[in-house]
């Protein structure tokens, strides 16, 4: 379901959605700009055919820390997880 900016503000006001932190001017006409941290785990493509939930996936991921001077580009088909600090 897509919400208009007016609907997003109503949903925020009545508590049906929560965005924290919500920065000024983050709400657009039908979207909300979100801000993530600078630490990510990026899946490294390999010949793995499946992932076992009970096994570690650390060997399948690489850590990325975004810097102010270099953009982080996530190409089509790539997968990244934001990491809580």
Backbone as a printed PyTorch tensor [residue, N CA C, xyz], in Angstrom:
tensor([[[  0.8460,  -1.1590,   0.0000],
         [  0.0000,   0.0000,   0.0000],
         [  0.8970,   1.2290,   0.0000]],

        [[  0.6120,   2.1950,  -0.8620],
         [  1.3450,   3.4530,  -0.9050],
         [  0.5380,   4.5180,  -0.1740]],

        [[  1.2180,   5.2810,   0.6470],
         [  0.5670,   6.3650,   1.3830],
         [  1.0490,   7.6990,   0.8430]],

        [[  0.1570,   8.6760,   0.8040],
         [  0.5620,  10.0310,   0.4420],
         [  1.2710,  10.6580,   1.6320]],

        [[  1.8990,  11.7900,   1.4170],
         [  2.5750,  12.4660,   2.5200],
         [  1.5780,  12.8180,   3.6230]],

        [[  0.3820,  13.2000,   3.2520],
         [ -0.6540,  13.5270,   4.2380],
         [ -1.0230,  12.2830,   5.0430]],

        [[ -1.1790,  11.1350,   4.3540],
         [ -1.5090,   9.8780,   5.0440],
         [ -0.3680,   9.4290,   5.9590]],

        [[  0.8630,   9.6240,   5.5100],
         [  2.0280,   9.2580,   6.3290],
         [  2.0260,  10.0660,   7.6200]],

        [[  1.7590,  11.3680,   7.5150],
         [  1.7340,  12.2310,   8.7080],
         [  0.6180,  11.8350,   9.6630]],

        [[ -0.5530,  11.4800,   9.1190],
         [ -1.6700,  11.0230,   9.9570],
         [ -1.2910,   9.7280,  10.6670]],

        [[ -0.6870,   8.7870,   9.9350],
         [ -0.2840,   7.5010,  10.5300],
         [  0.7680,   7.6950,  11.6090]],

        [[  1.6750,   8.6350,  11.4010],
         [  2.6700,   8.9400,  12.4370],
         [  1.9880,   9.5370,  13.6650]],

        [[  1.0600,  10.4620,  13.4400],
         [  0.3650,  11.1110,  14.5500],
         [ -0.4820,  10.1370,  15.3720]],

        [[ -1.1450,   9.1800,  14.6890],
         [ -2.0080,   8.2590,  15.4470],
         [ -1.2620,   7.0130,  15.9290]],

        [[  0.0390,   6.9100,  15.6000],
         [  0.8530,   5.8190,  16.1150],
         [  0.7740,   4.5230,  15.3290]],

        [[  0.0830,   4.5090,  14.1900],
         [  0.0140,   3.2630,  13.4320],
         [  1.3260,   2.9390,  12.7240]],

        [[  2.1840,   3.9380,  12.5080],
         [  3.5650,   3.6960,  12.0750],
         [  4.4920,   4.5510,  12.9310]],

        [[  5.7050,   4.0760,  13.0810],
         [  6.7100,   4.7910,  13.8540],
         [  7.9930,   4.8450,  13.0410]],

        [[  8.6010,   6.0120,  12.9830],
         [  9.8910,   6.1840,  12.3230],
         [ 10.7890,   6.9420,  13.2900]],

        [[ 11.8810,   6.3150,  13.6730],
         [ 12.7770,   6.9340,  14.6450],
         [ 14.2190,   6.6490,  14.2610]],

        [[ 15.0040,   7.6280,  13.9650],
         [ 14.6830,   9.0480,  14.0210],
         [ 13.9890,   9.5040,  12.7420]],

        [[ 13.1490,  10.4970,  12.8750],
         [ 12.4950,  11.1270,  11.7330],
         [ 13.0470,  12.5360,  11.6330]],

        [[ 13.7710,  12.8000,  10.5610],
         [ 14.4130,  14.0940,  10.3790],
         [ 13.4790,  15.0630,   9.6620]],

        [[ 13.6390,  16.3750,   9.9200],
         [ 12.8280,  17.3640,   9.2010],
         [ 12.9860,  17.1710,   7.6920]],

        [[ 11.9240,  17.3680,   6.9690],
         [ 11.8970,  17.2650,   5.5040],
         [ 12.1320,  15.8490,   4.9840]],

        [[ 12.0120,  14.8230,   5.8220],
         [ 12.1940,  13.4420,   5.3740],
         [ 10.9650,  12.9080,   4.6430]],

        [[  9.8060,  13.4780,   4.9270],
         [  8.5780,  12.9950,   4.3110],
         [  8.4240,  13.6500,   2.9380]],

        [[  8.3310,  12.7970,   1.9220],
         [  8.1590,  13.2590,   0.5460],
         [  6.7130,  13.0070,   0.1200]],

        [[  6.3940,  13.2100,  -1.1550],
         [  5.0030,  13.1180,  -1.6110],
         [  4.3790,  11.7330,  -1.3850]],

        [[  5.1580,  10.6580,  -1.5120],
         [  4.6230,   9.3110,  -1.2710],
         [  5.7100,   8.4070,  -0.7160]],

        [[  6.6250,   8.9890,   0.0550],
         [  7.7290,   8.2030,   0.6030],
         [  8.3240,   8.9210,   1.8030]],

        [[  9.2040,   8.2040,   2.4930],
         [  9.9500,   8.7800,   3.6050],
         [ 11.4180,   8.4450,   3.3810]],

        [[ 12.2630,   9.4550,   3.4080],
         [ 13.7000,   9.2280,   3.3180],
         [ 14.1790,   8.7090,   4.6690]],

        [[ 14.8500,   7.5670,   4.6570],
         [ 15.3820,   7.0100,   5.9010],
         [ 16.8890,   7.1690,   5.9180]],

        [[ 17.4410,   7.1960,   7.0930],
         [ 18.8690,   7.3900,   7.2710],
         [ 19.4190,   6.2080,   8.0430]],

        [[ 20.3880,   5.5510,   7.4560],
         [ 21.0000,   4.3830,   8.0740],
         [ 22.3540,   4.7560,   8.6490]],

        [[ 22.9100,   3.8690,   9.4290],
         [ 24.2490,   4.0660,   9.9570],
         [ 25.2880,   3.8550,   8.8680]],

        [[ 26.5370,   3.7200,   9.2860],
         [ 27.6150,   3.5820,   8.3070],
         [ 28.2050,   2.1840,   8.2560]],

        [[ 27.6440,   1.2320,   8.9980],
         [ 28.1690,  -0.1310,   9.0180],
         [ 27.1840,  -1.0930,   8.3530]],

        [[ 27.7030,  -1.8870,   7.4130],
         [ 26.8880,  -2.8390,   6.6680],
         [ 27.6110,  -4.1630,   6.5310]],

        [[ 26.8420,  -5.2150,   6.3490],
         [ 27.3690,  -6.5070,   5.9310],
         [ 26.8440,  -6.7460,   4.5260]],

        [[ 27.7440,  -6.9880,   3.5890],
         [ 27.3760,  -7.1870,   2.1960],
         [ 27.6220,  -8.6400,   1.8350]],

        [[ 26.6190,  -9.2740,   1.2560],
         [ 26.7300, -10.6640,   0.8330],
         [ 27.7360, -10.7710,  -0.3060]],

        [[ 28.6550, -11.7000,  -0.1940],
         [ 29.6520, -11.9600,  -1.2290],
         [ 29.1640, -13.1340,  -2.0630]],

        [[ 28.9740, -12.8960,  -3.3440],
         [ 28.5060, -13.9800,  -4.2180],
         [ 29.5530, -15.0790,  -4.2810]],

        [[ 29.0690, -16.3110,  -4.1770],
         [ 29.9590, -17.4660,  -4.2530],
         [ 29.1680, -18.6530,  -4.7930]],

        [[ 29.7050, -19.8200,  -4.6410],
         [ 29.0230, -20.9970,  -5.1930],
         [ 28.1040, -21.6880,  -4.1840]],

        [[ 27.7750, -21.0070,  -3.0990],
         [ 26.8690, -21.5670,  -2.1010],
         [ 25.4750, -21.7170,  -2.7000]],

        [[ 24.9020, -22.8870,  -2.5360],
         [ 23.5800, -23.1390,  -3.1060],
         [ 22.4480, -22.8810,  -2.1250]],

        [[ 22.7620, -22.8630,  -0.8280],
         [ 21.7320, -22.6310,   0.1710],
         [ 22.3820, -22.1700,   1.4710]],

        [[ 21.5580, -21.6270,   2.3460],
         [ 22.0200, -21.1660,   3.6570],
         [ 21.2760, -21.9500,   4.7200]],

        [[ 22.0210, -22.5370,   5.6440],
         [ 21.4300, -23.2450,   6.7720],
         [ 21.2470, -22.2370,   7.9110]],

        [[ 20.0230, -22.0190,   8.3710],
         [ 19.7840, -21.0220,   9.4170],
         [ 20.5920, -21.2390,  10.6930]],

        [[ 20.9100, -22.4860,  11.0140],
         [ 21.6410, -22.7620,  12.2580],
         [ 23.1520, -22.5820,  12.1050]],

        [[ 23.6330, -22.3570,  10.8920],
         [ 25.0750, -22.1930,  10.6590],
         [ 25.4390, -20.7230,  10.4710]],

        [[ 26.6600, -20.4000,  10.8260],
         [ 27.1540, -19.0340,  10.6690],
         [ 27.2480, -18.6600,   9.1890]],

        [[ 26.9430, -17.4060,   8.8960],
         [ 27.0580, -16.9110,   7.5200],
         [ 28.1800, -15.8770,   7.4050]],

        [[ 28.9980, -15.7760,   8.4480],
         [ 30.0620, -14.7730,   8.4460],
         [ 31.0040, -14.9080,   7.2550]],

        [[ 31.2580, -16.1470,   6.8330],
         [ 32.1630, -16.3520,   5.7050],
         [ 31.5380, -15.9130,   4.3800]],

        [[ 30.2330, -15.6440,   4.3880],
         [ 29.5310, -15.2160,   3.1790],
         [ 29.3540, -13.7000,   3.1040]],

        [[ 29.7880, -12.9940,   4.1280],
         [ 29.5670, -11.5590,   4.2040],
         [ 30.8920, -10.8240,   4.3570]],

        [[ 30.9140,  -9.5890,   3.8780],
         [ 32.0710,  -8.7300,   4.1460],
         [ 31.5540,  -7.4650,   4.8150]],

        [[ 32.3300,  -6.9740,   5.7560],
         [ 31.9480,  -5.7590,   6.4670],
         [ 32.3250,  -4.5430,   5.6410]],

        [[ 31.4360,  -3.5710,   5.6100],
         [ 31.6840,  -2.3230,   4.9020],
         [ 31.3840,  -1.1800,   5.8600]],

        [[ 32.3050,  -0.2260,   5.9450],
         [ 32.0590,   0.9930,   6.7030],
         [ 32.0890,   2.1470,   5.7140]],

        [[ 30.9960,   2.8530,   5.6220],
         [ 30.8750,   3.9500,   4.6680],
         [ 31.6260,   5.1590,   5.2070]],

        [[ 32.3630,   5.8110,   4.3180],
         [ 33.0680,   7.0260,   4.7200],
         [ 32.3670,   8.2390,   4.1110]],

        [[ 32.6630,   9.4050,   4.6390],
         [ 32.0920,  10.6510,   4.1270],
         [ 32.5710,  10.9490,   2.7160]],

        [[ 33.7610,  10.4600,   2.3620],
         [ 34.3910,  10.8260,   1.0950],
         [ 34.0930,   9.8820,  -0.0560]],

        [[ 33.5380,   8.7100,   0.2350],
         [ 33.3100,   7.7230,  -0.8160],
         [ 31.8990,   7.1610,  -0.6800]],

        [[ 31.0990,   7.2370,  -1.7440],
         [ 29.7240,   6.7290,  -1.6320],
         [ 29.6900,   5.2080,  -1.5600]],

        [[ 28.6360,   4.7010,  -0.9760],
         [ 28.3860,   3.2670,  -0.9250],
         [ 27.3990,   2.9470,  -2.0290]],

        [[ 27.8040,   2.1110,  -2.9640],
         [ 26.9520,   1.7700,  -4.0920],
         [ 26.5260,   0.3130,  -3.9540]],

        [[ 25.2380,   0.1000,  -3.9330],
         [ 24.6780,  -1.2440,  -3.8990],
         [ 24.1060,  -1.5080,  -5.2850]],

        [[ 24.7580,  -2.3850,  -6.0260],
         [ 24.3870,  -2.6480,  -7.4100],
         [ 23.1790,  -3.5740,  -7.4800]],

        [[ 22.4600,  -3.5530,  -8.6170],
         [ 21.2970,  -4.4410,  -8.7720],
         [ 21.6640,  -5.8990,  -8.4890]],

        [[ 20.8260,  -6.5730,  -7.7350],
         [ 21.0610,  -7.9700,  -7.4000],
         [ 21.9370,  -8.1700,  -6.1770]],

        [[ 22.5090,  -7.1080,  -5.6340],
         [ 23.3250,  -7.2350,  -4.4210],
         [ 22.4460,  -7.1200,  -3.1910]],

        [[ 22.9720,  -7.5910,  -2.0720],
         [ 22.2120,  -7.6440,  -0.8250],
         [ 23.0920,  -7.1450,   0.3030]],

        [[ 22.5510,  -6.2470,   1.1220],
         [ 23.3060,  -5.7240,   2.2600],
         [ 22.3970,  -5.6690,   3.4820]],

        [[ 22.9900,  -5.8510,   4.6380],
         [ 22.2850,  -5.7340,   5.9150],
         [ 22.8810,  -4.5780,   6.6890]],

        [[ 22.0320,  -3.7160,   7.2220],
         [ 22.5070,  -2.6690,   8.1190],
         [ 22.8450,  -3.2860,   9.4600]],

        [[ 23.9090,  -2.8280,  10.0760],
         [ 24.3670,  -3.3890,  11.3490],
         [ 24.1640,  -2.3570,  12.4450]],

        [[ 23.5190,  -2.7610,  13.5260],
         [ 23.3510,  -1.8750,  14.6680],
         [ 24.6880,  -1.6630,  15.3500]],

        [[ 24.9290,  -0.4580,  15.7280],
         [ 26.1890,  -0.1440,  16.4180],
         [ 26.0110,  -0.2130,  17.9100]]])
